[in-house]
Amino acid sequence: NLGYSQGGHSGMWVNRLVAEGYRSDELPKIDYSIIGGGPYDMYQHYCKLLNEDKSQYPVALPLILSGMIDAGGNKVKNEDIFTDDVVAVLPSLFDSKQYDTDHINDYFYDNFGGNKDEGIEMSKIVKEAFFQPEKEPMSDIVFHLKENSLVYDTWAPNKTDSITFVHSPADEVVPYLNQENMEQHLKDMGYTAFDIDSSSDFKHTETGTLYVFKVALTLSEYIP
């Protein structure tokens, strides 16, 4: 079971579904997982943005939130969360599917200020409502951020023999707190069949390349 970044998040959800017996007649036992750089705790990621009022990878926020808004019907709108300037460019930058995330990230820095070393101020791209998690519309978003996180329910991947995590402490896209919270959750649930490779001092994308090499090396030596 393999996955990096959003794929790492999805990979851990596969582990969870297998552990909970979801359609157990169709899902095989997972012998080994190599998971990397996943946003396992999306709520705490949001809290980090609140506390620091900065994001080094601003493209991620509209990717996640506008996707949740689209899936949630009319209860929350992009206009409720994002500034008018951001709402105006969402269709051309995201819905058109013409640009990759690096291009969109560069666009945010070029048009809304900040720099890649220090990040962009959240107030440049979101409205005041974003900073009020207890009130609508963000309270609804917060609820679903927790629902889509992996560390707020009592589950453990008890049908998985072993999991190797790969996550860089220098990750600017998916902060390392996601790995720390996943580690704590698994320990709290009594699951210890995992190890964490945090040796990379590279950022998210470069660590993803290292992840691929680690997967290739591990699989070349793996005997089922």
N, C-alpha and C positions, 0 to 999 in steps of 0.2 A: 504494500500500500504506500504509494508515493505522492508527494505534493509539496510545493514550495509557495510561499506567500499566500494568496487567496486559496491556492491549491492545498497549502498546509492546513488552513482552516477547514477546508472541505474534507481533507484526509482524516482529520481528527473527528469530524462528524460521522464519517464512515465507521471509524472505530467505535464511536458511541452507539450508532444504530446496530452494529453487529453485537455489541455487548448487551444491548437491551432486547435482543432477539427479534428485531424488526424483520419480518418476512424470513424467518430463520430457515425455512425450507429452501430458500433461494440463495441465501448468502453463505459463502464458505467461511471457514475459520481463517483468520488472518494470522500467518506465522510471524511476519516481520513488517514493521513500518519504518520508513525513513521520512520524517516530516520536518519542514523547515520554514522559518520566517512567517508563521501564521498569526493573524489577528485573533487570538483565542479569547481575548477579553476586550470586546469592542467598547464596552461601557467605560472601563478605566482609561482606555485610549482617549475617549471623549473628555473625561475628567482631566487628563493631562493637557489637552488643548485648552480647556477652560482655565486651568491654573497658570499655564505659561503664556497664554494669549498669543502663541506663535505656532506655525506649522512649517516644517521644512519641505513638505511634500503636499502642497495645497490641493493638487488635483484629486487626491484621495477622498477629501471630504465631500465634494459634490458627486463623485462617483458613488459613494456609499449612500449618502443621504437622499440624493435625488432618485436613486434606484429604489430605496425604501418608500419614498413618497409616491413614486409611480405605482408601486405594488399595493399601496395602502388605500387607493381610491382618493376621495376628495377631502378626507378629514384634515390633512395637512398639505399645504401647497409649497412649492419652491419659493414663492413670494413671501411666505411667512418666515423663512429661515435666511435666505440669501439676500444680499444687497441687490438693488435694482440693476446695477451694472453687471453683476454676475448672472442674474436671471436672463438678461438680454442676450448673453453669449452662450448660454447652455445649449440651445438647439444646434447652433452652428458648430460648437466645439465637441459636444458629446453625441447628440442624437444623429448627426450626419455620418458618424463612423468614419470620418475622413482622416482623423489625426490620432497618433498614438499618445500615450500618457506623458512622454517626455516633451512633446510639442506643446501639449496643453499646459503642463507645468511651467514651461518657459513663458508661455503667453501670460499666465497669472503674474509671474515676476515682472515681465515687461510692462504690464498694464496696471498692476495694482501695488507695485512697490515691493520693498524687501529685497533680500539677496539669499542665495542658496546656502550660504554659510550660517546665517543667523535666522533665516526663515521669514515668513510673511506674517504680519499682524492679523489675527483672526478678524478683527473689526473692519479690515479692508474688504472682506468677502462675505461676512455674515452680519445679520442684524442683531440688535440687543436681545431678541428672544432666544438666540442660541445660548446665551449666558444665563438663562433662567430655567434650569432643568426641572424645577418643581411646578412650573406653569405650562399650560398649553401655549403653543403647540409642541414644545420640546419634551414635555412629560410623556407624550405618546411616542415620540422618537426614542426617548430613554428606555421606555418599556421594551421596545422591540430590539434595541441594542443589547439589552440583557438577555432577551429571548434568543438572540442569535449568537450570544457568547457561550463558551463551553465550560465555564467555571462556576456557575451559579446553581447547579443542580447536583444531586447526590448520585453520581454515576462514576464508574471506573471501567476502563477497557479490559475487563477480566478475561475476554476470549483472545486477547492478543498476547503472544509470547514475549515480544520485545518491541520497544519503540526507541529509535534514535532521533533526537531533535537536533537541528542545526539552526542556530540563531546568533547573529552578531550583536554584541552589546552596543556597537556603533550604528546600528540600523536606524536610519532616519525616516523610513517609511512606516515600518511596523515596530514601534518602540519595544525595547527588550523587556519592559514590564509585562508584556504579553507572555513571554516565556517564563518569567518568574512566577506569574500568577498561575500558569498551567502547571508548573512544577509543584507549587504549593497545593493546588487542588488535588493532583494525583496522590501526593503524600497524605493529605487529609483523608482521602478515600482508601488508604491502605494499599495503593498500587505503587510498586517500586521497580517494575521490570522496564526501566527506561534509563537512558543516559542522555546527556546534553553536551553537544560540541559547541562551545562558545568561544573557540580559539580565534575565530576570524576578527580582525580589526577593521574590516572593510564595511562599506555601506550595503544597502539592501540588494541592489542589482548585482554587484560584484560578488557578494556572498552567495547569491543564487547560482552563479557560475561555479563556485567552489562546491556548492551542494550537488550540482550535476556530476562533477568529477567524483565526489564521495559516493554517490549512488552507483555510478559505473564501476568503481573499484569494489564496492561492497558486493554488488550483484555478481561480479566476475569471480568472487571467492565464496559465494553463498551456495551451500548444499542444502536443499529442502529436506 
